[in-house]
Structures are given as structure tokens and as C-alpha cells.
């Protein structure tokens, strides 16, 4: 992966939230300050594009984000 991807993962990890339901985790943009929301959305597009292009699997992405 490239530096842009790694930076996107690092940023998105800051928006991971533990759910009280079944101890699940998810990316929650409501945790992000409105001034930085566009930055987080762009990061999500970077990682989703990597999955779409087959650079990594959905499961690998979830592991990298700390969701599983």
C-alpha cells in the first residue's frame, strides 16, 4: 500500500467506535469534528477504492481499521 492509503487508515482509526450492541465496532463520522469531516470522507474513499481495485479484501480492511 502507498503512503496515502496508510495515512487514510491512521486517520479513520480515530473514528472507530465501540457499539454497546454485541460489542461491535464501526467507523462513526459523528465522532469527527465538523471542520475535519471532509478529510475523513476523503480517507474513506481512498480505502474503499483500494478494496474496489482488489488491493486488499474487505476483511483485510476491517482488520487494518481495528474493526475485527
N, C-alpha and C positions, 0 to 999 in steps of 0.2 A: 504494500500500500504506500501511497505517497504522503508527503507531509500535510497536505491539505486534508486528507482523509483522517490522519492521526489527530490533527487539531480539532476536526469536527467531532470525533469520538470523545476526546477530552472535554470539550465544551458540553456535549449532550449528557455526559455522565453527571454533570452538575444539576440536571433537570430530572434525574431519576427519583421517583417517589415510591415509598413502600405503601401499598394499599392495605387497609385493615381487613379486606376481604380475602380470605385464603392465603394471606401472606404473599401476595403477588407484588411485583414491581412493574412500573411503567414510566415512560417519559411523559412528564406533565409540564406543559408550557405555562401553566398558571403559576408555577414557581419562579418564572423568569420575570425580571423587571421589564416593564413595557419598553423602556429605552433600548433594550438588548434583544427584543423578540425577533426582529428581522434576522439578526445574526444567528440565532438558534434555528430559525426556519431554513436558512441557507445551509447550515450544518446538516440538518435533517435531509435536505435534498442531496447533499454530497454523499451521505452514507446510503440513501435509498438508490441513488444512481449506481453505486458500486455493487449493490445487490442485483439490480436490474441487468447490469453488464456481466454478471457472473464472476465478479472479482472475489466475492465471498457469499456464503449462503445466509439465509435469514437467521438460521440458528447461530452461525458464527457471529453475526452482527449482534444478536441478543446477548451472547456471551461477552463480547467486547464491551458492550454498554453496561454489563453487570445486571442484566435483567434475569438471567438464568445462571 
